[in-house]
């Protein structure tokens, strides 16, 4: 019942995932940006479908090795079939609906591995018609921002548990350059100086996913996280977005999103391996 998807399946995949849009943004975003199958980009994704006549589940693994899935109820048989299909491949971890992630990790044979980060985060949604109306001005990240913001990127990776201090310092310059190239990061300024950043991790139709909200430690507690998030989403709404989703990494972040009007609609699982692991070694 599991088969590898082809480019002809793209519309069927997105039609299925759109039914579970809030917890499918990485899958849908990669599909929209890179199509079906591996390309040059590390986020390009090999998709697999479960189901005979109709699509009942979608699995994916990115070129860089991140696993994603969307199949409410996640049957063990489906997860095991996916694991068999990618046996021997290196994986860096998985994200997805919180109740599905443990089933897939077990099938992959990596549920007992060493993880850099493995937890569940509250999943939030906001109808952008309910977004605060008071305008908040943001600007795109520019080349001159690269050097001063590298420290921000390193701190963000540490704060969110994605890397220790040494790894974060190593990863930060590349992440900053990549975001400058894509133009996805927006900055909030005060008196001409950046005080916060945020980005849209995925844009699919009228849905957007917010990520990378960061305020330096010395500037926290002044409402900058709330303002940059509102400004980012006001711009997205002007571009046609209608719904925003995001995950809250900690209680302080959750209170910020509550204040904007976000409502919790579920839980999202994040499992990032400390080192690459082979599927079903």
C-alpha positions in Angstrom: 0.0 0.0 0.0 3.0 2.3 0.1 4.6 3.7 -3.1 7.0 6.4 -4.0 5.2 9.5 -5.3 6.0 11.0 -8.8 5.6 14.6 -10.0 2.1 13.6 -11.3 1.0 13.1 -7.7 1.8 16.6 -6.6 -1.8 17.9 -6.6 -3.1 14.8 -4.9 -0.5 15.1 -2.2 -1.3 18.8 -1.5 -5.1 18.1 -1.6 -4.6 15.5 1.2 -2.2 17.6 3.3 -4.5 20.7 3.0 -7.0 18.8 5.1 -4.4 18.9 8.0 -2.9 22.2 7.0 -1.8 23.3 10.5 0.5 20.4 11.1 1.6 19.9 7.5 3.3 23.1 6.6 6.8 21.7 6.2 5.6 19.0 3.9 3.4 21.4 1.9 6.1 24.1 1.9 8.7 21.7 0.5 6.3 20.4 -2.1 5.3 23.9 -3.2 8.9 25.2 -3.4 10.7 22.1 -4.8 8.1 19.7 -6.2 8.3 15.9 -5.8 11.7 14.3 -5.6 15.2 15.4 -4.9 16.7 18.5 -6.6 19.6 20.8 -5.8 18.1 22.2 -2.6 18.6 20.4 0.7 14.9 20.8 1.5 13.8 19.0 -1.7 11.8 16.0 -0.7 11.2 12.4 -1.7 7.5 11.7 -1.0 5.8 8.3 -0.4 2.1 7.7 -0.4 0.0 5.2 1.6 -3.3 4.1 0.3 -4.8 2.2 -2.6 -7.4 4.3 -4.4 -7.3 7.4 -2.3 -4.3 9.0 -0.4 -4.5 8.0 3.2 -1.1 9.1 4.4 2.0 11.1 3.2 5.6 10.5 4.2 8.7 12.4 3.2 12.4 12.6 3.7 14.4 15.7 2.6 17.6 15.5 0.7 19.4 16.5 3.9 17.8 13.7 5.8 14.8 15.1 7.8 11.7 12.9 8.0 8.2 14.2 7.9 4.8 12.5 7.9 1.1 13.2 7.9 -1.3 10.3 8.6 -3.8 10.8 11.4 -4.0 7.6 13.5 -0.6 6.6 12.1 -0.9 2.8 11.7 2.3 0.9 12.7 2.1 -0.9 9.3 2.3 2.3 7.4 5.2 3.6 9.4 7.1 0.3 9.0 6.5 0.3 5.2 8.0 3.8 5.0 11.0 2.8 7.1 11.6 -0.2 4.8 11.4 2.1 1.8 14.2 4.3 3.1 16.2 1.6 4.9 19.9 2.4 5.1 19.4 6.1 4.5 20.9 8.7 6.9 18.4 10.7 8.8 18.8 13.8 11.0 15.5 13.5 12.8 11.8 14.1 12.4 9.1 16.7 12.9 5.3 16.2 12.7 2.1 15.9 14.6 3.0 14.9 18.1 1.1 11.7 18.2 2.6 10.5 14.9 6.3 11.1 15.6 6.9 8.4 18.2 5.3 5.7 15.9 7.5 6.7 13.0 10.7 7.0 15.0 10.1 3.5 16.4 9.6 2.1 12.9 12.8 3.8 11.7 14.7 2.1 14.5 16.0 5.4 16.0 13.6 5.9 18.9 16.3 5.0 21.4 19.0 7.1 19.7 20.7 10.2 21.2 18.8 13.4 20.5 19.9 17.0 20.5 16.3 18.0 21.0 13.2 15.8 21.5 10.0 17.3 22.8 6.5 18.5 22.0 5.6 22.1 21.4 2.1 23.7 21.4 0.8 24.3 17.9 -0.9 27.7 17.5 -3.1 29.1 14.8 -4.4 32.7 14.0 -6.9 33.9 11.5 -5.2 36.9 10.2 -8.5 38.8 10.0 -8.0 38.9 13.8 -4.5 40.3 13.7 -4.0 43.6 15.6 -4.5 46.6 13.2 -2.0 49.1 14.6 0.7 49.0 11.9 4.2 47.7 12.8 7.0 48.5 10.3 9.6 45.9 9.5 12.4 45.7 6.9 14.1 42.9 5.1 17.5 41.6 6.3 20.3 43.2 4.3 23.9 42.3 3.6 25.2 44.8 6.2 23.2 42.9 8.9 25.1 39.6 8.3 28.0 40.1 10.7 26.1 41.7 13.6 23.3 39.1 13.4 25.5 36.0 13.4 25.4 36.2 17.2 21.7 36.3 17.1 21.5 33.2 15.0 23.9 31.4 17.3 21.9 32.4 20.4 18.6 31.3 18.7 20.0 27.9 17.9 21.1 27.5 21.5 17.9 28.9 23.0 15.7 26.5 21.0 17.9 23.5 21.9 18.9 22.9 18.3 22.6 23.1 19.0 25.2 23.5 21.7 27.3 26.7 21.8 30.1 25.3 19.7 27.8 23.9 17.0 25.6 27.0 17.1 28.6 29.3 16.4 29.6 27.1 13.5 26.2 26.9 12.0 25.2 30.6 12.5 27.1 32.2 9.6 25.7 29.8 7.0 22.1 30.1 8.3 22.4 33.9 8.2 23.7 33.9 4.6 21.0 31.4 3.5 18.3 33.6 5.0 19.7 36.7 3.3 19.6 34.9 0.0 15.9 33.8 0.4 14.8 37.2 1.9 12.5 35.4 4.3 13.8 37.2 7.5 12.3 40.5 8.6 13.8 42.9 11.2 12.2 45.2 13.7 14.2 48.4 14.4 14.2 50.9 17.2 16.0 54.2 16.5 17.5 52.7 13.4 19.0 49.7 15.2 17.6 46.1 14.8 16.0 44.8 18.0 14.2 41.6 16.8 13.9 39.2 13.9 11.3 36.7 12.6 10.6 34.8 9.4 8.1 32.8 7.4 9.3 29.2 7.4 6.7 28.2 4.8 4.1 29.8 2.6 1.5 27.6 0.9 -1.6 29.2 -0.6 -3.2 31.4 2.0 -1.4 29.6 4.9 2.0 30.8 6.4 4.1 29.4 9.1 6.1 31.7 11.4 9.5 30.7 12.7 12.8 32.2 14.0 11.3 34.8 16.3 14.2 36.1 18.2 15.1 39.0 20.5 18.5 39.4 22.1 18.6 38.6 25.8 19.4 42.2 26.8 16.3 43.5 24.9 13.8 41.0 26.1 10.7 42.0 28.1 10.0 45.1 26.0 7.4 43.7 23.7 9.7 43.4 20.7 8.8 39.7 20.0 5.1 40.6 19.8 5.7 43.5 17.6 8.0 41.7 15.1 5.5 38.8 14.9 2.6 41.2 14.2 4.6 43.2 11.7 5.7 40.1 9.8 2.1 38.8 9.6 0.7 42.2 8.6 3.0 42.1 5.6 2.0 38.5 4.9 -1.7 39.5 5.1 -1.1 42.2 2.5 0.4 39.6 0.3 -2.8 37.5 0.5 -2.2 35.2 3.6 -5.3 34.4 5.6 -4.0 32.0 8.3 -0.8 31.7 10.3 0.5 28.8 12.4 3.5 28.5 14.6 5.0 26.5 17.5 5.8 27.9 21.0 9.2 26.7 22.1 8.7 27.9 25.7 6.1 29.4 28.1 7.3 33.0 27.5 6.9 32.6 23.8 3.5 31.1 24.3 2.4 34.2 26.3 3.6 36.4 23.5 1.5 34.5 21.0 -1.5 34.4 23.3 -1.4 38.2 23.5 -1.5 38.5 19.7 -4.6 36.3 19.5 -3.2 32.9 18.6 -5.1 29.9 19.8 -3.6 26.5 20.5 -4.9 23.8 18.2 -2.7 20.9 19.0 0.9 19.7 19.7 3.8 19.3 17.4 6.7 16.9 17.8 10.3 17.8 17.2 13.0 15.1 17.3 16.5 16.3 16.2 19.3 13.7 16.4 22.6 14.6 18.0 24.3 12.8 15.1 23.0 11.3 11.8 21.6 7.8 12.2 20.9 5.1 9.6 17.3 4.0 9.2 16.9 0.3 10.2 20.7 -0.3 10.4 
